[in-house]
Amino acid sequence: MDQVSVDVAAPPEVVWDMVADVTRMGEWSPECYSCRWFGRERRPVVGARFVGFNKRGWARWATTNEVVEAEPGRSFVFRTRETGVRWGYTLAPGPGGGTTVTETRDLGRARTGLIRATSLFVGGMDRHADELRSGMRATLDRLKAAAEAGSDPG
């Protein structure tokens, strides 16, 4: 399991609204450049599904994801259906009324054989895992900057 945390000078409810709006993920992530809800539920609730569009170098791919935890102001977690990897954001009260945000990449129930096979297309499993960890830091740093600037999608 990989985890990265950052303190954000914004309340948990504001930060949760940002990370749970998957259509904004392209603003934060260096690898996932776009997400779209699909299915009956098109909002951050347990069971809702979305497609994530990803890039790494010349490689482009889509993933289907399902929300498995959605507690406003506290947590937003989804599972990538193809690989079984769980990605999540937990929020806790932080310094000065802000929020400590932790992003997690949980491979506990991942389909490592599939990940290993597909990693050939993105430059190798270990190298890609290192980039994902670095990307988690970049994602949280960008989220922090947007939240502290009072970023609004509209």
Backbone as a chain_set.jsonl record, in Angstrom:
{"seq": "MDQVSVDVAAPPEVVWDMVADVTRMGEWSPECYSCRWFGRERRPVVGARFVGFNKRGWARWATTNEVVEAEPGRSFVFRTRETGVRWGYTLAPGPGGGTTVTETRDLGRARTGLIRATSLFVGGMDRHADELRSGMRATLDRLKAAAEAGSDPG", "coords": {"N": [[0.844, -1.176, 0.0], [0.505, 2.198, -0.823], [0.885, 5.47, 0.454], [0.266, 8.954, 0.686], [0.357, 12.094, 2.242], [-0.995, 15.392, 2.85], [-1.265, 18.66, 4.236], [-3.973, 20.832, 4.057], [-5.141, 24.095, 3.77], [-8.046, 24.376, 4.053], [-11.486, 23.63, 4.708], [-12.602, 20.248, 5.551], [-14.999, 19.524, 4.172], [-14.986, 21.091, 1.862], [-12.657, 20.189, 0.583], [-13.335, 17.498, 0.236], [-15.499, 17.714, -1.552], [-14.08, 18.451, -3.793], [-12.27, 16.245, -4.362], [-14.101, 14.189, -4.648], [-15.508, 14.863, -6.861], [-15.13, 13.45, -9.575], [-14.916, 14.275, -12.192], [-13.162, 16.33, -12.176], [-10.659, 15.293, -11.828], [-8.629, 15.336, -13.745], [-7.521, 17.838, -13.382], [-5.845, 17.562, -11.25], [-4.295, 15.154, -11.309], [-1.294, 13.734, -12.693], [-1.398, 11.548, -14.393], [-4.036, 10.567, -14.862], [-6.13, 12.011, -17.017], [-8.763, 12.672, -17.431], [-12.127, 12.089, -16.317], [-15.304, 10.46, -16.423], [-18.604, 10.15, -15.314], [-20.755, 7.278, -15.452], [-23.662, 5.246, -16.081], [-26.456, 4.663, -13.819], [-26.211, 6.19, -11.396], [-24.72, 9.233, -11.202], [-22.903, 10.574, -9.565], [-20.979, 11.15, -6.55], [-21.492, 8.527, -4.885], [-21.773, 5.43, -3.069], [-21.409, 2.652, -5.154], [-21.698, 4.039, -7.52], [-20.424, 4.535, -10.837], [-17.56, 5.211, -12.897], [-15.572, 6.244, -15.725], [-12.13, 6.362, -16.167], [-9.697, 8.179, -17.882], [-6.489, 7.695, -18.979], [-2.962, 8.479, -19.256], [0.377, 7.869, -20.229], [3.356, 8.715, -21.296], [3.462, 7.655, -24.602], [1.4, 5.893, -24.348], [-2.096, 5.293, -23.943], [-5.044, 4.728, -22.095], [-8.141, 3.422, -20.812], [-9.979, 3.121, -17.769], [-12.411, 1.361, -15.819], [-14.278, 2.241, -13.023], [-15.474, 1.874, -9.665], [-17.267, 3.4, -7.096], [-16.611, 2.763, -3.754], [-16.675, 3.712, -1.232], [-18.016, 6.553, 0.23], [-18.076, 9.086, 2.058], [-19.08, 12.09, 2.921], [-16.857, 14.747, 3.57], [-15.099, 13.061, 4.865], [-14.19, 10.553, 3.584], [-13.367, 9.186, 0.363], [-13.43, 6.616, -1.794], [-12.485, 4.443, -4.412], [-12.642, 1.571, -6.555], [-10.658, 0.213, -9.051], [-11.883, -1.533, -11.622], [-10.694, -3.269, -13.54], [-8.131, -3.916, -12.553], [-8.375, -4.246, -9.815], [-7.238, -2.565, -7.966], [-7.467, -0.339, -5.253], [-8.173, 3.004, -4.879], [-7.957, 5.82, -2.824], [-9.115, 8.59, -0.81], [-8.676, 9.972, 2.257], [-9.871, 12.128, 4.757], [-9.08, 14.294, 7.377], [-9.44, 16.355, 10.306], [-7.252, 19.087, 10.179], [-4.325, 21.152, 10.807], [-5.089, 24.346, 12.201], [-7.835, 24.449, 11.517], [-7.93, 23.4, 9.038], [-7.453, 20.72, 6.677], [-6.179, 17.432, 6.742], [-5.197, 15.551, 4.145], [-5.091, 12.315, 2.877], [-3.901, 10.327, 0.352], [-4.376, 7.122, -0.944], [-3.094, 4.181, -2.364], [-4.046, 1.088, -2.771], [-3.017, -2.11, -3.053], [-3.882, -4.481, -2.063], [-5.952, -6.291, -2.815], [-5.447, -6.541, -5.445], [-5.18, -7.491, -8.892], [-2.473, -8.727, -9.563], [-1.148, -10.154, -11.566], [-2.393, -9.338, -13.939], [-1.78, -6.619, -13.793], [0.991, -6.747, -13.991], [1.236, -7.83, -16.589], [0.041, -5.851, -18.234], [1.723, -3.79, -17.667], [3.858, -3.869, -19.345], [3.188, -2.296, -21.489], [3.368, 0.222, -20.504], [5.924, 0.68, -19.66], [7.009, -0.97, -17.655], [6.452, -2.599, -14.506], [7.577, -1.909, -11.921], [8.803, 0.57, -12.422], [6.608, 2.048, -13.269], [5.057, 1.961, -10.926], [6.673, 3.493, -9.238], [6.385, 5.961, -10.521], [3.647, 6.337, -10.138], [3.541, 6.688, -7.36], [4.992, 9.068, -7.123], [3.275, 10.617, -8.616], [1.051, 10.659, -6.947], [1.875, 12.414, -4.94], [2.175, 14.744, -6.506], [-0.486, 15.056, -7.325], [-1.793, 15.597, -4.855], [-0.456, 17.947, -4.121], [-1.299, 19.687, -6.151], [-4.053, 19.645, -5.727], [-4.129, 20.784, -3.182], [-3.135, 23.392, -3.742], [-5.199, 24.347, -5.412], [-7.449, 24.159, -3.706], [-6.727, 25.913, -1.652], [-6.619, 28.232, -3.041], [-9.196, 28.686, -3.458], [-10.465, 27.389, -5.542], [-12.929, 26.829, -7.986], [-15.102, 24.79, -9.896], [-16.74, 26.052, -11.766]], "CA": [[0.0, 0.0, 0.0], [1.209, 3.476, -0.878], [0.128, 6.577, 1.021], [0.876, 10.274, 0.706], [-0.518, 13.041, 2.933], [-0.692, 16.816, 2.779], [-2.169, 19.532, 4.99], [-4.611, 21.816, 3.185], [-5.804, 25.164, 4.519], [-9.447, 24.449, 3.63], [-12.249, 22.669, 5.51], [-12.77, 18.919, 4.95], [-16.137, 19.458, 3.25], [-14.552, 21.703, 0.605], [-11.688, 19.284, -0.04], [-14.073, 16.304, -0.185], [-16.235, 18.053, -2.775], [-13.123, 18.495, -4.898], [-11.765, 14.915, -4.742], [-15.22, 13.317, -5.003], [-15.964, 15.252, -8.193], [-14.132, 12.783, -10.419], [-14.76, 14.994, -13.456], [-12.073, 17.291, -11.994], [-9.398, 14.589, -11.563], [-7.62, 15.784, -14.702], [-6.884, 19.049, -12.872], [-4.874, 17.244, -10.202], [-3.447, 13.986, -11.573], [-0.425, 13.764, -13.867], [-1.645, 10.397, -15.262], [-5.454, 10.519, -15.221], [-6.402, 13.332, -17.561], [-10.195, 12.942, -17.508], [-13.053, 11.061, -15.82], [-16.715, 10.702, -16.717], [-19.561, 9.253, -14.678], [-21.677, 6.571, -16.337], [-24.614, 4.427, -15.335], [-27.599, 5.322, -13.193], [-25.731, 7.2, -10.44], [-23.655, 10.064, -11.771], [-22.467, 11.422, -8.458], [-20.115, 10.364, -5.655], [-22.169, 7.677, -3.906], [-21.358, 4.028, -3.169], [-21.999, 1.96, -6.291], [-21.584, 4.837, -8.744], [-19.302, 4.121, -11.687], [-17.008, 6.215, -13.799], [-14.451, 5.855, -16.574], [-10.956, 7.217, -16.056], [-8.86, 8.18, -19.078], [-5.13, 7.826, -18.47], [-1.873, 8.573, -20.231], [1.762, 7.769, -19.761], [4.123, 8.73, -22.538], [2.625, 7.432, -25.776], [0.304, 4.967, -24.007], [-3.385, 5.827, -23.51], [-5.961, 3.649, -21.748], [-9.284, 3.78, -19.971], [-10.308, 2.182, -16.705], [-13.741, 1.525, -15.232], [-14.098, 2.353, -11.58], [-16.7, 1.887, -8.877], [-17.131, 4.023, -5.778], [-16.864, 1.784, -2.693], [-16.828, 4.45, 0.018], [-18.254, 7.963, -0.048], [-18.558, 9.725, 3.287], [-18.736, 13.504, 2.769], [-15.967, 15.341, 4.562], [-14.236, 12.067, 5.519], [-13.496, 9.598, 2.712], [-13.84, 8.879, -0.976], [-12.616, 5.477, -2.226], [-13.013, 3.709, -5.555], [-11.885, 0.398, -6.99], [-10.507, 0.069, -10.494], [-12.437, -2.87, -11.872], [-9.784, -4.123, -14.304], [-6.954, -4.345, -11.788], [-8.69, -4.477, -8.417], [-6.561, -1.587, -7.117], [-8.339, 0.633, -4.583], [-7.625, 4.344, -4.722], [-8.816, 6.511, -1.881], [-8.761, 9.835, -0.148], [-9.251, 10.136, 3.59], [-9.731, 13.5, 5.217], [-9.151, 14.443, 8.83], [-9.164, 17.733, 10.708], [-5.832, 19.416, 10.126], [-3.905, 22.346, 11.547], [-5.76, 25.632, 11.993], [-9.151, 24.314, 10.898], [-7.777, 22.851, 7.691], [-7.68, 19.296, 6.436], [-5.088, 16.552, 6.348], [-5.688, 14.652, 3.101], [-4.208, 11.192, 2.597], [-4.243, 9.53, -0.819], [-3.918, 5.745, -0.778], [-3.144, 3.218, -3.472], [-4.072, -0.183, -2.058], [-2.903, -3.261, -3.946], [-4.19, -5.66, -1.262], [-6.779, -7.239, -3.572], [-5.184, -6.274, -6.853], [-4.869, -8.58, -9.821], [-1.082, -8.379, -9.887], [-0.773, -10.752, -12.854], [-2.873, -8.434, -14.981], [-0.987, -5.395, -13.699], [2.321, -7.063, -14.531], [1.121, -8.015, -18.04], [-0.22, -4.573, -18.897], [2.814, -2.846, -17.4], [4.753, -3.883, -20.499], [2.792, -1.21, -22.382], [3.644, 1.518, -19.884], [7.322, 0.8, -19.295], [7.449, -1.821, -16.558], [5.638, -2.495, -13.295], [8.253, -1.176, -10.851], [8.986, 1.961, -12.841], [5.289, 2.686, -13.253], [4.68, 2.113, -9.521], [7.412, 4.664, -8.743], [5.746, 7.144, -11.089], [2.355, 6.504, -9.48], [3.804, 7.27, -6.035], [5.343, 10.461, -7.374], [2.049, 11.25, -9.082], [0.187, 10.898, -5.792], [2.376, 13.656, -4.331], [1.816, 15.837, -7.414], [-1.943, 15.208, -7.249], [-2.151, 16.278, -3.612], [0.068, 19.311, -4.163], [-2.179, 20.466, -7.032], [-5.32, 19.76, -5.007], [-3.875, 21.764, -2.104], [-3.051, 24.729, -4.342], [-6.539, 24.733, -5.893], [-8.332, 24.345, -2.549], [-6.314, 27.103, -0.914], [-6.905, 29.393, -3.889], [-10.647, 28.787, -3.564], [-10.819, 26.918, -6.876], [-14.306, 26.435, -8.231], [-15.158, 24.252, -11.262], [-17.523, 26.877, -12.674]], "C": [[0.884, 1.231, 0.0], [0.305, 4.545, -0.308], [0.95, 7.856, 0.974], [-0.125, 11.211, 1.376], [-0.048, 14.47, 2.741], [-1.713, 17.559, 3.643], [-2.66, 20.626, 4.054], [-5.339, 22.834, 4.054], [-7.204, 25.408, 3.945], [-10.203, 23.401, 4.439], [-12.449, 21.331, 4.787], [-13.909, 18.836, 3.937], [-15.763, 20.02, 1.876], [-13.616, 20.758, -0.136], [-12.399, 18.026, -0.544], [-14.84, 16.576, -1.475], [-15.307, 18.05, -3.991], [-12.676, 17.095, -5.314], [-12.894, 13.993, -5.178], [-15.848, 13.695, -6.342], [-14.95, 14.709, -9.19], [-13.945, 13.483, -11.76], [-13.652, 16.038, -13.385], [-10.706, 16.615, -11.839], [-8.287, 15.011, -12.52], [-6.911, 17.059, -14.285], [-5.759, 18.72, -11.902], [-3.848, 16.205, -10.646], [-2.546, 14.157, -12.792], [-0.704, 12.61, -14.837], [-3.092, 10.327, -15.736], [-5.865, 11.897, -15.723], [-7.886, 13.664, -17.664], [-10.971, 11.782, -16.887], [-14.464, 11.474, -16.181], [-17.562, 9.677, -15.979], [-20.333, 8.506, -15.75], [-22.579, 5.687, -15.488], [-25.698, 5.274, -14.704], [-27.176, 6.448, -12.249], [-24.561, 7.959, -11.055], [-23.199, 11.093, -10.758], [-21.707, 10.548, -7.471], [-20.88, 9.658, -4.53], [-21.693, 6.243, -4.113], [-22.142, 3.355, -4.295], [-21.937, 2.733, -7.59], [-20.342, 4.402, -9.516], [-18.833, 5.278, -12.563], [-15.863, 5.606, -14.597], [-13.343, 6.863, -16.352], [-10.114, 7.071, -17.311], [-7.447, 8.565, -18.65], [-4.12, 7.905, -19.601], [-0.542, 8.43, -19.519], [2.62, 7.66, -21.003], [3.177, 8.593, -23.719], [1.401, 6.578, -25.468], [-0.922, 5.728, -23.51], [-4.286, 4.646, -23.193], [-7.076, 4.187, -20.868], [-9.465, 2.699, -18.916], [-11.754, 2.423, -16.295], [-13.574, 1.403, -13.727], [-15.449, 2.39, -10.89], [-16.414, 2.479, -7.505], [-17.51, 2.984, -4.724], [-17.014, 2.438, -1.325], [-16.984, 5.924, -0.326], [-18.909, 8.593, 1.175], [-18.137, 11.194, 3.245], [-17.922, 14.05, 3.942], [-14.99, 14.372, 5.191], [-13.489, 11.145, 4.565], [-14.183, 9.464, 1.36], [-12.9, 7.814, -1.521], [-13.29, 4.816, -3.422], [-12.082, 2.563, -5.901], [-11.86, 0.375, -8.504], [-10.855, -1.368, -10.847], [-11.456, -3.79, -12.598], [-8.669, -4.702, -13.442], [-7.253, -4.702, -10.338], [-8.016, -3.506, -7.464], [-7.613, -0.628, -6.542], [-7.573, 1.935, -4.407], [-8.525, 5.086, -3.755], [-8.214, 7.781, -1.326], [-9.451, 9.832, 1.204], [-8.923, 11.546, 4.056], [-9.923, 13.529, 6.723], [-8.913, 15.903, 9.164], [-7.655, 17.971, 10.751], [-5.545, 20.686, 10.904], [-4.74, 23.577, 11.188], [-7.116, 25.547, 11.327], [-9.104, 23.782, 9.483], [-8.032, 21.358, 7.659], [-6.371, 18.593, 6.147], [-5.696, 15.549, 5.383], [-4.645, 13.574, 2.887], [-4.741, 10.452, 1.376], [-3.607, 8.163, -0.642], [-4.08, 4.98, -2.076], [-2.957, 1.853, -2.831], [-4.097, -1.344, -3.048], [-3.276, -4.565, -3.253], [-5.012, -6.714, -1.986], [-6.582, -7.078, -5.073], [-4.898, -7.554, -7.626], [-3.453, -8.333, -10.347], [-0.625, -9.001, -11.202], [-1.187, -9.864, -14.007], [-2.069, -7.14, -14.976], [0.389, -5.616, -14.312], [2.265, -7.174, -16.061], [0.922, -6.682, -18.756], [0.904, -3.576, -18.685], [3.834, -2.822, -18.54], [4.456, -2.711, -21.43], [3.113, 0.162, -21.798], [5.041, 1.588, -19.276], [7.79, -0.006, -18.108], [6.712, -1.536, -15.264], [6.307, -1.655, -12.218], [8.413, 0.299, -11.198], [7.656, 2.713, -12.804], [4.821, 2.905, -11.817], [5.396, 3.314, -8.904], [6.778, 5.956, -9.251], [4.385, 7.4, -10.447], [2.534, 7.126, -8.095], [4.157, 8.754, -6.168], [4.11, 11.25, -7.816], [1.068, 11.525, -7.959], [0.594, 12.204, -5.105], [1.977, 14.849, -5.197], [0.31, 16.112, -7.364], [-2.333, 15.987, -6.006], [-1.636, 17.709, -3.574], [-0.822, 20.212, -5.024], [-3.548, 20.684, -6.386], [-5.213, 20.834, -3.922], [-3.883, 23.182, -2.675], [-4.429, 25.219, -4.791], [-7.472, 25.013, -4.724], [-8.0, 25.632, -1.807], [-6.54, 28.378, -1.716], [-8.411, 29.604, -4.03], [-11.151, 28.375, -4.922], [-12.254, 26.429, -6.93], [-14.411, 25.939, -9.668], [-15.912, 25.141, -12.233], [-17.119, 28.278, -12.538]], "O": [[1.878, 1.303, 0.723], [-0.902, 4.539, -0.549], [2.162, 7.847, 1.191], [-1.324, 11.131, 1.109], [1.132, 14.729, 2.502], [-2.866, 17.145, 3.764], [-1.875, 21.262, 3.35], [-6.071, 22.462, 4.971], [-7.506, 26.483, 3.427], [-9.623, 22.384, 4.82], [-12.464, 21.285, 3.557], [-13.782, 18.134, 2.934], [-16.178, 19.484, 0.848], [-13.763, 20.549, -1.34], [-12.097, 17.541, -1.634], [-14.827, 15.753, -2.39], [-15.72, 17.682, -5.09], [-12.699, 16.779, -6.503], [-12.674, 13.1, -5.997], [-16.636, 12.928, -6.896], [-14.028, 15.413, -9.6], [-12.913, 13.302, -12.405], [-13.242, 16.576, -14.413], [-9.693, 17.307, -11.728], [-7.119, 15.037, -12.133], [-5.817, 17.344, -14.772], [-4.824, 19.505, -11.745], [-2.656, 16.363, -10.384], [-2.989, 14.671, -13.819], [-0.291, 12.679, -15.995], [-3.34, 10.05, -16.91], [-5.942, 12.846, -14.943], [-8.244, 14.806, -17.953], [-10.525, 10.636, -16.926], [-14.789, 12.66, -16.242], [-17.274, 8.481, -16.014], [-20.547, 9.035, -16.841], [-22.289, 5.418, -14.322], [-25.84, 6.456, -15.016], [-27.734, 7.543, -12.305], [-23.533, 7.368, -11.385], [-23.119, 12.29, -11.032], [-21.786, 9.322, -7.55], [-20.912, 10.121, -3.39], [-21.259, 5.882, -5.207], [-23.364, 3.469, -4.38], [-22.105, 2.151, -8.661], [-19.349, 3.962, -8.935], [-19.593, 6.181, -12.913], [-15.27, 4.6, -14.206], [-13.581, 8.071, -16.349], [-9.847, 5.954, -17.754], [-7.231, 9.613, -18.042], [-4.369, 7.473, -20.726], [-0.378, 8.822, -18.363], [2.614, 6.635, -21.684], [2.199, 9.333, -23.824], [0.458, 6.548, -26.259], [-0.8, 6.689, -22.75], [-4.299, 3.663, -23.934], [-6.965, 5.255, -20.268], [-9.152, 1.529, -19.135], [-12.265, 3.538, -16.404], [-12.82, 0.564, -13.234], [-16.437, 2.869, -11.446], [-15.446, 2.108, -6.841], [-18.589, 2.395, -4.785], [-17.434, 1.789, -0.367], [-16.185, 6.481, -1.08], [-20.133, 8.625, 1.302], [-16.976, 11.514, 3.502], [-18.246, 13.847, 5.112], [-14.134, 14.786, 5.973], [-12.28, 10.962, 4.711], [-15.4, 9.607, 1.234], [-11.708, 8.068, -1.693], [-14.51, 4.649, -3.447], [-10.893, 2.585, -5.582], [-12.893, 0.499, -9.161], [-10.185, -2.303, -10.41], [-11.397, -4.981, -12.294], [-8.308, -5.868, -13.598], [-6.46, -5.392, -9.697], [-8.206, -3.615, -6.253], [-8.516, -0.174, -7.244], [-6.472, 1.959, -3.857], [-9.748, 4.99, -3.86], [-7.005, 8.012, -1.365], [-10.672, 9.703, 1.285], [-7.847, 12.079, 3.785], [-10.811, 12.874, 7.267], [-8.261, 16.618, 8.402], [-6.893, 17.165, 11.286], [-6.423, 21.226, 11.577], [-5.053, 23.813, 10.021], [-7.517, 26.483, 10.635], [-10.128, 23.719, 8.804], [-8.735, 20.81, 8.507], [-5.542, 19.101, 5.391], [-6.595, 14.79, 5.745], [-3.46, 13.868, 2.733], [-5.887, 10.004, 1.363], [-2.448, 8.051, -0.242], [-5.076, 5.121, -2.786], [-1.859, 1.499, -2.402], [-5.067, -1.535, -3.781], [-3.019, -5.643, -3.788], [-4.791, -7.91, -1.792], [-7.45, -7.439, -5.868], [-4.436, -8.553, -7.074], [-3.269, -7.796, -11.439], [0.214, -8.419, -11.889], [-0.419, -9.66, -14.947], [-1.717, -6.623, -16.036], [0.89, -4.775, -15.059], [3.151, -6.667, -16.75], [1.567, -6.418, -19.771], [1.028, -2.614, -19.444], [4.587, -1.858, -18.68], [5.359, -2.189, -22.083], [3.128, 1.156, -22.523], [5.313, 2.467, -18.459], [8.879, 0.248, -17.593], [6.388, -0.39, -14.956], [5.667, -0.77, -11.65], [8.182, 1.17, -10.36], [7.589, 3.862, -12.368], [4.239, 3.948, -11.521], [4.798, 4.066, -8.135], [6.648, 6.927, -8.505], [4.007, 8.552, -10.236], [1.759, 7.998, -7.704], [3.668, 9.586, -5.404], [3.931, 12.406, -7.434], [0.331, 12.511, -8.004], [-0.265, 13.004, -4.733], [1.494, 15.855, -4.679], [-0.114, 17.268, -7.36], [-3.116, 16.933, -6.085], [-2.311, 18.594, -3.049], [-1.069, 21.365, -4.67], [-4.128, 21.765, -6.485], [-6.097, 21.677, -3.773], [-4.561, 24.065, -2.149], [-4.78, 26.379, -4.572], [-8.209, 25.999, -4.745], [-8.9, 26.357, -1.383], [-6.64, 29.468, -1.153], [-8.854, 30.577, -4.642], [-12.136, 28.921, -5.419], [-12.726, 25.715, -6.044], [-13.878, 26.576, -10.577], [-15.733, 24.993, -13.442], [-17.662, 29.146, -13.221]]}, "num_chains": 1, "name": "protein.A"}
